[in-house]
Amino acid sequence: NNFIISSRRADNVRELLLEQGINKKNISVHAHGSTSKFNKHLSTKHSLSDQEENYSLNRRVSILTD
C-alpha cells in the first residue's frame, strides 16, 4: 500500500531529524501515498526504465523550514 510506504518514509525522516537534535515540536510529518504525485503523467507506453525513473520522482520527502 502506497500510504503505508509513504508513512514509513516520513517516520524514518522524522527519526533522523530527532537524532540530529531537531526539537520534536518543530517537526510535522504528513504522508500522502499516491495522492500527491510529483509526476502525474506516467504512462505505460514509456519503456520500463523510463517508468521506473518517473516512479522514483514520486518517492520523495519534502522538508520545509521557516
DSSP file (Angstrom, degrees, kcal/mol; ACC not computed):
  #  RESIDUE AA STRUCTURE BP1 BP2  ACC     N-H-->O    O-->H-N    N-H-->O    O-->H-N    TCO  KAPPA ALPHA  PHI   PSI    X-CA   Y-CA   Z-CA
    1    1 A N     >        0   0    0      0, 0.0     4,-2.0     0, 0.0     3,-0.2   0.000 360.0 360.0 360.0 127.4    0.0    0.0    0.0
    2    2 A N  H  >  +     0   0    0      1,-0.2     4,-2.5     2,-0.2    31,-0.3   0.831 360.0  56.0 -61.9 -34.3    1.5    3.3   -1.1
    3    3 A F  H  > S+     0   0    0      2,-0.2     4,-2.5     1,-0.2    30,-0.3   0.907 107.3  48.7 -67.7 -39.7    0.2    5.2    2.0
    4    4 A I  H  > S+     0   0    0      2,-0.2     4,-2.4    -3,-0.2    -2,-0.2   0.926 112.8  47.8 -64.0 -44.5    1.9    2.7    4.4
    5    5 A I  H  X S+     0   0    0     -4,-2.0     4,-2.2     1,-0.2    -2,-0.2   0.917 112.7  49.1 -61.9 -43.2    5.2    3.1    2.5
    6    6 A S  H  X S+     0   0    0     -4,-2.5     4,-2.4     1,-0.2    -2,-0.2   0.898 110.3  51.1 -62.9 -41.8    4.8    6.9    2.5
    7    7 A S  H  X S+     0   0    0     -4,-2.5     4,-2.6     2,-0.2    -2,-0.2   0.908 110.1  49.1 -62.8 -43.1    4.1    6.9    6.2
    8    8 A R  H  X S+     0   0    0     -4,-2.4     4,-2.4     2,-0.2    -1,-0.2   0.908 110.6  50.5 -63.9 -41.5    7.2    4.7    7.0
    9    9 A R  H  X S+     0   0    0     -4,-2.2     4,-2.0     2,-0.2    -2,-0.2   0.934 112.3  46.9 -61.9 -45.8    9.4    7.0    4.8
   10   10 A A  H  X S+     0   0    0     -4,-2.4     4,-2.4     1,-0.2    -2,-0.2   0.903 112.1  50.3 -63.3 -42.0    8.1   10.1    6.7
   11   11 A D  H  X S+     0   0    0     -4,-2.6     4,-2.5     1,-0.2    -1,-0.2   0.890 108.7  52.4 -64.0 -39.4    8.6    8.4   10.1
   12   12 A N  H  X S+     0   0    0     -4,-2.4     4,-2.0     2,-0.2    -1,-0.2   0.898 110.4  47.5 -63.6 -40.3   12.1    7.5    9.2
   13   13 A V  H  X S+     0   0    0     -4,-2.0     4,-2.5     2,-0.2    -2,-0.2   0.909 110.2  52.7 -67.9 -41.0   12.9   11.1    8.2
   14   14 A R  H  X S+     0   0    0     -4,-2.4     4,-2.4     1,-0.2    -2,-0.2   0.936 109.8  49.0 -58.2 -46.0   11.3   12.3   11.5
   15   15 A E  H  X S+     0   0    0     -4,-2.5     4,-2.4     1,-0.2    -1,-0.2   0.893 110.1  51.2 -61.8 -40.5   13.5    9.9   13.5
   16   16 A L  H  X S+     0   0    0     -4,-2.0     4,-1.3     2,-0.2    -1,-0.2   0.914 110.4  48.8 -62.5 -43.0   16.6   11.1   11.6
   17   17 A L  H  <>S+     0   0    0     -4,-2.5     5,-2.3     2,-0.2    -2,-0.2   0.899 110.9  50.2 -64.5 -40.3   15.8   14.7   12.3
   18   18 A L  H ><5S+     0   0    0     -4,-2.4     3,-1.7     1,-0.2    -2,-0.2   0.912 108.1  53.0 -62.9 -42.4   15.3   13.9   16.0
   19   19 A E  H 3<5S+     0   0    0     -4,-2.4    -1,-0.2     1,-0.3    -2,-0.2   0.790 104.8  56.7 -62.5 -27.5   18.6   12.1   16.1
   20   20 A Q  T 3<5S-     0   0    0     -4,-1.3    -1,-0.3    -5,-0.2    -2,-0.2   0.413 126.6-100.3 -85.7   1.6   20.2   15.3   14.7
   21   21 A G  T < 5 +     0   0    0     -3,-1.7     2,-0.3     1,-0.3    -3,-0.2   0.554  68.7 151.4  95.5   8.7   18.8   17.3   17.6
   22   22 A I      < -     0   0    0     -5,-2.3    -1,-0.3     1,-0.1     2,-0.2  -0.587  53.0-111.6 -73.4 132.6   15.8   19.0   16.0
   23   23 A N    >   -     0   0    0     -2,-0.3     3,-2.2     1,-0.1     4,-0.1  -0.437  17.3-132.6 -65.4 132.7   13.1   19.7   18.6
   24   24 A K  G >  S+     0   0    0      1,-0.3     3,-1.3     2,-0.2    -1,-0.1   0.745 105.0  66.6 -61.8 -22.5   10.1   17.4   18.0
   25   25 A K  G 3  S+     0   0    0      1,-0.2    -1,-0.3     3,-0.0    -2,-0.1   0.730  99.6  52.6 -67.4 -20.4    7.9   20.5   18.4
   26   26 A N  G <  S+     0   0    0     -3,-2.2     2,-0.5     2,-0.0    -1,-0.2   0.325  96.1  84.1 -96.9   7.0    9.4   21.7   15.2
   27   27 A I    <   +     0   0    0     -3,-1.3     2,-0.4    -4,-0.1   -13,-0.0  -0.941  46.1 169.1-117.2 129.2    8.7   18.6   13.2
   28   28 A S        -     0   0    0     -2,-0.5     2,-0.4     2,-0.0    -3,-0.0  -0.987  14.2-163.0-135.1 125.2    5.4   17.7   11.5
   29   29 A V        -     0   0    0     -2,-0.4     2,-0.4     2,-0.0   -18,-0.0  -0.869   7.6-176.1-114.0 145.9    5.1   14.8    9.1
   30   30 A H        -     0   0    0     -2,-0.4     2,-0.4   -24,-0.1    -2,-0.0  -0.985  11.3-154.1-139.0 124.7    2.4   14.1    6.5
   31   31 A A        +     0   0    0     -2,-0.4   -24,-0.1     1,-0.1   -28,-0.1  -0.813  13.3 177.2 -98.6 140.6    2.2   11.0    4.4
   32   32 A H    >   -     0   0    0     -2,-0.4     3,-2.7     1,-0.2     4,-0.2   0.514  12.0-168.4-119.7 -10.0    0.4   11.3    1.1
   33   33 A G  T 3  S-     0   0    0    -31,-0.3     3,-0.4   -30,-0.3    -1,-0.2  -0.334  74.5 -23.0  55.8-127.5    0.8    7.9   -0.5
   34   34 A S  T 3  S+     0   0    0      1,-0.2     3,-0.3     3,-0.1    -1,-0.3   0.230 121.4  88.5 -99.5  14.2   -0.3    8.2   -4.1
   35   35 A T  S <  S+     0   0    0     -3,-2.7     2,-0.3     1,-0.2    -1,-0.2   0.655  88.7  43.4 -87.5 -15.1   -2.5   11.3   -3.6
   36   36 A S  S    S-     0   0    0     -3,-0.4     2,-0.3    -4,-0.2    -1,-0.2  -0.628  77.3-179.1-131.2  73.7    0.2   13.9   -4.1
   37   37 A K        -     0   0    0     -3,-0.3     3,-0.3    -2,-0.3    21,-0.1  -0.549  23.9-159.7 -82.0 136.3    2.2   12.8   -7.2
   38   38 A F  S    S+     0   0    0      1,-0.3     2,-0.7    -2,-0.3    -1,-0.2   0.889  93.8  37.4 -73.6 -43.3    5.1   14.9   -8.4
   39   39 A N        +     0   0    0     15,-0.2     3,-0.4     1,-0.1    -1,-0.3  -0.887  66.4 167.9-114.6  99.3    5.0   13.3  -11.8
   40   40 A K        +     0   0    0     -2,-0.7    -1,-0.1    -3,-0.3    -2,-0.0   0.493  63.0  75.7 -89.4  -5.0    1.3   12.8  -12.7
   41   41 A H        +     0   0    0      2,-0.1     2,-0.3    13,-0.0    -1,-0.2  -0.125  59.1 147.2-104.6  37.9    1.9   12.0  -16.4
   42   42 A L        -     0   0    0     -3,-0.4     2,-0.4    12,-0.1     9,-0.1  -0.576  24.2-173.9 -75.6 131.1    3.2    8.5  -16.0
   43   43 A S    >   -     0   0    0     -2,-0.3     3,-1.4     1,-0.1    -2,-0.1  -0.970  33.9-138.8-128.4 141.8    2.3    6.3  -19.0
   44   44 A T  T 3  S+     0   0    0     -2,-0.4     7,-0.1     1,-0.3    -1,-0.1   0.525  98.7  78.7 -73.8  -3.8    2.8    2.5  -19.5
   45   45 A K  T 3  S+     0   0    0      2,-0.0    -1,-0.3     6,-0.0     2,-0.1   0.683  79.0  87.3 -75.1 -17.6    3.7    3.5  -23.1
   46   46 A H  S <  S-     0   0    0     -3,-1.4     5,-0.0     1,-0.1    -4,-0.0  -0.378  95.2 -90.2 -76.4 160.5    7.2    4.5  -21.8
   47   47 A S     >  -     0   0    0      1,-0.1     4,-2.6    -2,-0.1     5,-0.2  -0.240  39.8-106.5 -64.0 160.8   10.0    2.0  -21.5
   48   48 A L  H  > S+     0   0    0      1,-0.2     4,-2.3     2,-0.2     5,-0.2   0.880 121.6  50.9 -59.7 -39.7   10.3    0.1  -18.2
   49   49 A S  H  > S+     0   0    0      2,-0.2     4,-2.1     1,-0.2    -1,-0.2   0.883 110.5  49.1 -67.5 -36.9   13.4    2.2  -17.3
   50   50 A D  H  > S+     0   0    0      2,-0.2     4,-2.3     1,-0.2    -2,-0.2   0.897 110.3  51.3 -66.6 -39.6   11.6    5.4  -18.0
   51   51 A Q  H  X S+     0   0    0     -4,-2.6     4,-2.7     2,-0.2    -2,-0.2   0.927 110.0  49.0 -61.8 -44.8    8.6    4.3  -15.9
   52   52 A E  H  X S+     0   0    0     -4,-2.3     4,-2.4     1,-0.2    -1,-0.2   0.896 109.8  51.6 -63.5 -40.0   10.9    3.4  -13.0
   53   53 A E  H  X S+     0   0    0     -4,-2.1     4,-1.1     2,-0.2    -1,-0.2   0.917 111.5  47.5 -61.9 -42.6   12.6    6.8  -13.3
   54   54 A N  H  X S+     0   0    0     -4,-2.3     4,-0.6     1,-0.2     3,-0.4   0.904 111.2  50.6 -65.6 -41.6    9.2    8.5  -13.2
   55   55 A Y  H >< S+     0   0    0     -4,-2.7     3,-1.4     1,-0.2     4,-0.5   0.904 104.6  58.4 -61.2 -40.1    8.1    6.4  -10.2
   56   56 A S  H >< S+     0   0    0     -4,-2.4     3,-0.9     1,-0.3    -1,-0.2   0.807  96.3  62.4 -63.4 -28.4   11.2    7.3   -8.4
   57   57 A L  H 3< S+     0   0    0     -4,-1.1    -1,-0.3    -3,-0.4    -2,-0.2   0.785 102.0  52.4 -64.9 -25.7   10.3   11.0   -8.7
   58   58 A N  T << S+     0   0    0     -3,-1.4     2,-1.2    -4,-0.6    -1,-0.2   0.545  89.9  81.9 -88.1  -7.8    7.2   10.3   -6.6
   59   59 A R  S <  S+     0   0    0     -3,-0.9     2,-0.3    -4,-0.5    -1,-0.1  -0.734  74.5 123.3 -94.4  86.0    9.3    8.6   -3.8
   60   60 A R        -     0   0    0     -2,-1.2     2,-0.4     2,-0.0   -51,-0.0  -0.908  54.4-141.5-144.4 165.2   10.3   11.7   -2.1
   61   61 A V        -     0   0    0     -2,-0.3     2,-0.5   -52,-0.0    -2,-0.0  -1.000  17.0-153.6-128.9 130.5   10.3   13.7    1.2
   62   62 A S        -     0   0    0     -2,-0.4     2,-0.5     2,-0.0    -2,-0.0  -0.908   6.5-162.5-104.9 132.0    9.8   17.4    1.2
   63   63 A I        -     0   0    0     -2,-0.5     2,-0.4     2,-0.0    -2,-0.0  -0.967   6.5-168.9-117.2 121.7   11.3   19.4    4.1
   64   64 A L        -     0   0    0     -2,-0.5     2,-0.3     2,-0.0    -2,-0.0  -0.870   3.0-170.8-109.9 142.1   10.0   22.9    4.7
   65   65 A T              0   0    0     -2,-0.4    -2,-0.0     1,-0.1     0, 0.0  -0.899 360.0 360.0-127.6 159.2   11.6   25.4    7.1
   66   66 A D              0   0    0     -2,-0.3    -1,-0.1     0, 0.0    -2,-0.0   0.386 360.0 360.0 -98.8 360.0   10.6   28.8    8.5
